[in-house]
Amino acid sequence: MTQSRNNRLAFQASFFQGLGNPLSLMELFDFMPDLYVYAKNSDGEFVRANKVVCRVLGVKEETEIIGRTDFDFFPPAIASQYIEEDRRVIKTNAPLTDQIWLVPDSNGIPQLYTCNKIPLTGKNSEVIGIAGVKRPYSQATSTSKGLTRLMRVVEFVTKHYADPITVTDMAQEIGLSNSQLHREFVKRFGITPNDYIREVRIGVARYQLESEQAPVGEIANRCGFYDQSHFSRGFKSSTGMTPLQYRKRFAPK
């Protein structure tokens, strides 16, 4: 039995070693519109990414991100979180599974995604990088009453983030108490309901700061912040930059 297994593994290894261009396997992921697939070296520099990743990073071709890091595309506070997670995988030489991230859609509205990362080892078994995949949370988890209920809350926030909604409004939407919603939300998504509302609003604000020249106060109001100073504090806490610094850095030249 062991010999047969070893023979099969040797057969598999022989095939992949004979590929003229192993990178061609990654091209398959370009046909999966909701899947984010990428690889980085141990310095956090991108070495491969599918078309979905390129679109999110705002580049037309993959060659524009090769050799660059998250700090070239994301605000400092967000890039630091990505890099820190990569380093955990490299340091432990072990996969990191089912991490929850908020990923913006085409309108800038953050959507829940689940992320899995694995270490990539070289010929001498040393870790030389990581590979990661993200997919929509609703697709990555089996349907259950609890998940369906919480996804209704997510949809509620997506529709009403510009309104003065509260955790009480979210809880009433699915017939839970505030404390029950808090427990379920944190257990499932690793973020509090209040923080989720804030991150959705800031995610939309980031998109509008990148794509238009409306005054910061107007954008704050559109995104559900009724006090510009409160918006600026929350924005800097989330991204590491003020709204004006963010616009200067990420708005198209």
C-alpha positions in Angstrom: 0.0 0.0 0.0 2.8 2.4 1.0 4.7 1.6 -2.2 1.7 2.1 -4.3 1.1 5.5 -2.7 4.7 6.5 -3.2 4.5 5.5 -6.8 1.4 7.7 -7.3 3.2 10.6 -5.7 6.2 10.1 -7.8 4.0 10.0 -10.9 2.4 13.2 -9.9 5.7 15.0 -9.2 7.1 13.8 -12.5 4.2 15.4 -14.4 4.4 18.8 -12.6 8.2 18.9 -12.9 7.8 18.4 -16.6 5.6 21.4 -17.1 7.3 24.0 -19.3 5.5 26.8 -17.6 4.0 26.0 -14.1 2.6 29.5 -13.9 0.1 28.5 -16.6 -1.9 26.6 -14.0 -2.7 30.0 -12.4 -4.5 31.1 -15.6 -7.4 28.9 -14.7 -8.3 31.3 -11.8 -8.9 34.1 -14.3 -12.2 32.4 -15.2 -13.5 32.6 -11.6 -15.0 36.1 -11.3 -15.5 36.0 -7.5 -12.2 34.4 -6.5 -9.1 36.3 -5.5 -5.9 34.3 -6.0 -2.4 35.6 -5.5 1.1 34.6 -4.5 3.9 36.6 -2.8 7.5 36.0 -2.0 8.8 36.1 1.6 9.3 39.9 1.3 5.7 40.4 0.6 6.1 41.2 -3.1 3.5 40.0 -5.5 4.7 37.3 -7.9 1.3 36.2 -9.3 -2.3 37.4 -9.2 -5.4 36.7 -11.1 -7.5 39.2 -13.0 -9.9 39.8 -10.0 -6.9 40.9 -7.8 -5.7 43.2 -10.6 -9.1 44.8 -10.9 -9.3 45.5 -7.1 -5.8 46.9 -7.1 -6.7 49.2 -10.0 -4.2 47.9 -12.6 -4.8 46.8 -16.1 -2.2 44.1 -16.3 -0.6 41.7 -13.9 2.9 43.0 -14.7 2.0 46.3 -13.0 1.9 44.6 -9.6 4.7 42.1 -9.9 7.5 43.0 -7.4 5.3 45.5 -5.5 3.7 45.1 -2.1 0.4 45.8 -0.4 1.8 49.2 0.8 1.8 50.3 -2.9 -1.9 49.7 -3.2 -3.5 50.1 0.3 -3.5 52.6 3.1 -0.8 51.9 5.7 -3.1 50.5 8.4 -4.7 48.1 6.0 -1.5 47.0 4.3 0.1 46.4 7.6 -2.7 43.9 8.5 -2.2 42.0 5.3 1.6 41.9 5.7 1.3 40.8 9.3 -1.0 37.9 8.4 1.5 36.8 5.6 4.3 36.9 8.1 2.4 34.6 10.5 2.1 32.0 7.7 5.8 32.3 6.9 6.9 32.1 10.5 4.8 29.1 11.4 5.1 27.4 8.0 1.5 26.5 8.4 -1.8 27.4 6.7 -4.0 30.2 8.0 -7.6 29.4 7.3 -11.0 31.1 7.4 -9.8 34.6 8.2 -12.5 37.2 7.6 -11.8 40.3 5.5 -13.9 43.2 4.2 -13.3 43.5 0.4 -14.8 46.4 -1.6 -17.1 45.6 -4.5 -17.3 47.7 -7.7 -19.1 50.5 -5.8 -16.7 50.5 -2.9 -19.1 48.8 -0.5 -17.1 46.3 1.6 -18.3 42.7 1.4 -17.4 39.9 3.7 -14.8 37.5 2.3 -13.1 34.5 3.8 -9.3 34.2 3.3 -7.1 31.2 3.3 -3.3 31.3 3.0 -0.6 28.6 2.7 3.2 28.7 2.9 5.2 28.1 -0.3 8.4 26.1 0.2 11.5 26.0 -1.9 13.6 23.0 -3.0 15.4 23.0 0.4 12.1 23.0 2.3 12.5 26.6 3.4 9.5 28.9 3.2 9.9 31.3 0.2 6.5 32.9 0.1 2.8 32.5 0.5 -0.3 31.9 -1.7 -3.7 33.1 -0.8 -7.3 32.8 -1.9 -10.3 34.9 -1.0 -13.9 34.2 -1.8 -17.3 35.6 -0.7 -18.2 34.5 2.8 -21.7 33.4 1.7 -20.1 30.9 -0.8 -17.4 29.6 1.6 -19.7 28.5 4.4 -22.5 26.0 4.4 -25.9 27.5 4.7 -27.4 27.5 8.2 -30.2 29.4 9.9 -27.7 31.4 11.9 -25.6 32.4 8.9 -28.7 33.2 6.8 -29.9 35.4 9.6 -26.6 37.3 9.9 -26.3 37.7 6.1 -29.7 39.5 6.3 -28.0 42.0 8.7 -25.1 42.4 6.3 -27.5 43.2 3.5 -29.4 45.6 5.8 -26.2 47.6 6.5 -25.3 47.5 2.8 -28.6 49.1 1.9 -28.8 51.6 4.8 -25.2 52.6 5.7 -26.0 56.2 4.7 -28.9 56.3 7.2 -28.5 56.8 11.0 -28.7 53.1 11.7 -27.8 51.6 15.0 -27.0 48.2 16.4 -30.6 48.1 17.7 -31.9 48.6 14.1 -29.7 45.7 13.0 -30.9 43.4 15.9 -34.6 44.2 15.2 -34.1 43.3 11.6 -33.7 39.7 12.6 -35.5 39.6 15.9 -32.5 39.4 18.2 -31.5 41.4 21.3 -28.5 43.7 21.0 -26.4 41.4 23.1 -27.4 38.3 21.1 -26.5 40.0 17.8 -23.2 41.1 19.2 -22.3 37.6 20.3 -23.3 36.0 17.0 -21.7 38.7 14.9 -18.3 38.5 16.7 -18.3 34.7 16.8 -19.1 34.4 13.1 -17.2 37.4 11.6 -14.7 38.5 14.2 -16.0 42.1 14.3 -18.6 43.9 16.4 -21.8 45.1 14.7 -20.8 48.7 15.5 -17.4 48.3 13.9 -18.9 46.6 10.9 -21.2 49.7 10.3 -18.2 51.9 10.6 -16.0 49.9 8.2 -18.7 49.7 5.6 -19.1 53.5 5.7 -15.4 54.1 5.6 -15.0 51.6 2.7 -17.6 53.6 0.7 -15.9 56.9 1.7 -12.5 55.5 0.4 -14.0 54.7 -2.9 -15.6 58.2 -3.3 -12.4 59.9 -2.2 -10.6 57.9 -4.9 -13.1 58.5 -7.7 -14.4 62.1 -7.3 -13.5 65.5 -6.0 -16.5 66.3 -3.8 -15.7 68.0 -0.5 -14.8 65.7 2.4 -17.7 67.0 4.4 -20.1 66.1 1.7 -18.7 62.6 1.3 -18.8 62.1 5.1 -22.5 63.0 5.1 -23.3 60.7 2.1 -21.7 57.8 4.0 -23.6 58.2 7.2 -21.2 60.3 9.2 -23.0 63.4 10.4 -20.0 65.0 12.0 -16.9 65.6 9.8 -14.5 65.5 12.7 -15.9 62.1 13.8 -15.5 60.9 10.3 -11.9 62.0 10.1 -11.0 60.3 13.4 -12.6 57.1 12.3 -11.1 57.2 8.9 -7.6 57.7 10.2 -8.1 54.9 12.8 -9.1 52.5 10.1 -6.6 53.5 7.3 -3.8 55.3 9.1 -4.4 58.4 7.0 -6.7 61.4 7.1 -9.3 61.7 4.3 -7.3 64.4 2.5 -4.0 62.4 2.8 -5.9 59.4 1.4 -7.3 61.4 -1.6 -3.8 62.8 -2.3 -2.3 59.3 -2.3 -4.9 57.3 -4.1 -7.0 59.6 -6.3 -6.1 59.3 -10.0 -3.5 61.8 -11.1 
